[in-house]
Amino acid sequence: MNCLLTGGTGILGSHILFEWLHKSIVEKSVNHLFVIIRDNKKPAKQRLKAILNDASRPNFLNDFTLEACLEKITVISNDLTNITKNTLEKYNFDTVIHCAGSTSLLNTNDSKEIVHTQNYLVTKHLLGNLPEKVNRFLYISTAYSFGIQNEKVNDQIENYDVNEFRNPYEKSKYESEKFVKETCLSRNIQSQILRPSIICGRLIDKPFFETPKFDVFYAWPMFLAKYANKSIENFRIWIDKKSGLNIVPVDFVSKAVLHAFLNPKIKELNIINPTQILHKNYVGDVLESFNINSYKYVHEKPENLNAFENLYYKTLGDIFEKYISIPDLQYKPDLILKLIHQLKKLIHQLKIEVNLGVHKNFMNLINFSVEKNFVKSY
């Protein structure tokens, strides 16, 4: 079973790559992976080698030589934005895992253009240049492509009216999903839509807490590491006490993606945590870890802001307002609970908790990012 992977140098894409190698070399349930990587300061092949040799990689890769890994991977040195059908036809694959994209949550015009280009237009370009032999397309979307909903959602997005979004990112992923489904249907290509929620560092495969890039909710400790010393007065932080963040470890997500790859009957899957972590249960711990001990949870945006509050609500608070200050998007966990159970049975030594270990390790994840000074691995 040969496959084309996009976004292979990213947070999730690199872990799909790691998981593929394990399944290819050990389980022999998959075969060859073609990865589109563009040249930057390093040639594409050197970028791949750097990822495979990086100290943050999962320990299970230590069982394989670099040569053994490279036998299972072919680098297509190209830019996804202008790759052609003629180029792709040179390689022998019939399935695509499209993981590349932007996760910018900003509400600016620049961000709107970036996510539309990198999420929607690139997906459209890729689909328009696929070889005729491709018969399956797995699209990595987001669990937040449902936008703002007033009820728990299942995995079938068609069951819901989707018309209100928190930011252009969510809208771009929803529009991309629709385009993938419609295009694949018209071309007799089987589509699978996989929707991870917020991704954190590893909690299944050692070394724990690792992620090549500290993204999305890690903006919290980044902000506090830089500005916490400016919080002199009481900090009034606007949260919805009944709501939380839905966070999943990157290694769990990569295992879920490969599970879907090996089970084509899965048409749509929300790769979510069955239990979100409530804002009231982590915000205080994070603030106190940066020596902000004078704070108060409030149910609406405060007035007469002090200097630190003004800085927060103009920057980070503005980005995350619709994720932590209003009722959250909640999911029916039936399918993901079934997957967790299946993974436990398939991998006997795998210790997966129902909430994926996120709740008890949340501060470990935060502290790890601070210790690494938020530096990218690759």
KASUL-V863655 format. One line per field, one symbol per residue. ss: DSSP state (A for helix, B for strand, O for the rest). psi: psi as a letter, one per 40 degrees, with the letter a starting at -180 (. if undefined). burial: + if it has 24 or more other C-alpha atoms within 12 Angstrom, else -. Layout:
BEGIN
ss=???
psi=???
burial=???
END
This chain:
BEGIN
ss=OOBBBBOOOOAAAAAAAAAAAAAAAAAOOOOOBBBBBOOOOOOAAAAAAAAAAOOOOOAAAAAOOAAAAAOOBBBBBOOOOOOOAAAAOOOOOOBBBBOOOOOOOOOOAAAAAAAAAAAAAAAAAAAAOOOOOOOBBBBBOOAAAAOOOOOOBOOOAAAOOOOOOOOAAAAAAAAAAAAAAAAAAAOOOBBBBBBBOBBBOOOOOOOOOOOOOOOAAAAAAAAAAAAAAAOOOOBBBBOOOOOBBOBBBAAAAAAAAAAAAAOOOOOBBBBOOOOOBBAAAOAAAAAAAOOOOOBBBBOOOOOOOOAAAAAAAAOAAAAAAAAAOOOOOOBOOAAAAAAAAAAAAAOOOOOOOOOOOAAAAAAAAAAAAAAOOOOOOO
psi=hiihhifeeadddddddddddddddddfeicihhhhhiibdiidddddddddeideiideeeeiiddddddehhhhgihddfiiddddeeigieihhheiiifheieidddddddddddddddddddeeiidehehhhhhaieeeeahieihiaegdeeihhehididddddddddddddddddddefhhihhhgiahhaiiedhihieihehhibeedcddddddedeegdihhhhhihdeiahhhhiddddddddddddegeehdhhhgihdhihideedddddddeffgegihhieihiifiiddddddedcddddededeeihihiihedddddddddddddgdehghideeeddeeddddddddddeffhid.
burial=+++++++++++++++++++++++++----+++++++++-----++-+++-++++-+++-++-------++-++++++-+++-+----+--+++++++++++++++++---++-+++++++++++++++-++--++++++++++++++++---+++++----+--+++++++++++++++++-++----+++++++++++++++++--++++++++++++++++++-++--+---+++++++-++++++++++++++++++++---+++++++++++++++-+++-++--+-+--+++---+------+++-++--++++++++++++++++++-+++-++--+--------++++++++-++++++++++---+--++
END
